[in-house]
Amino acid sequence: MYGQRTATDTYWDTQFYVPELGQNVKAIDYASACYIRTSWRSLNPSPGVYAWRDLNSQIGKLINGVKTRGCPSLSGLL
């Protein structure tokens, strides 16, 4: 599952229509990995500062959003 760094934590609950299933499904229900397209600078804005540790940062909210929804690739990593 790809997410942009500007996405909100509710992005993972976005529903998409899947013609083969004939219904809408949540993105997170079919995600087995999370990829966030961003720059290292947005993840590490200054030496020793990591955005994913700050749950008030955009990146922190996005990563925590997928983590709390149980995406297997993030479970226990952050």
Number of C-alpha atoms within 10 A of each C-alpha: 13 12 17 13 19 12 14 16 19 11 16 22 15 11 14 11 11 10 8 6 8 8 10 12 15 14 15 19 13 10 16 12 13 18 12 15 11 13 10 10 11 15 17 13 12 10 7 7 11 17 21 19 15 13 14 11 15 18 25 19 21 24 24 19 19 23 19 11 14 16 19 14 14 17 12 8 7 9
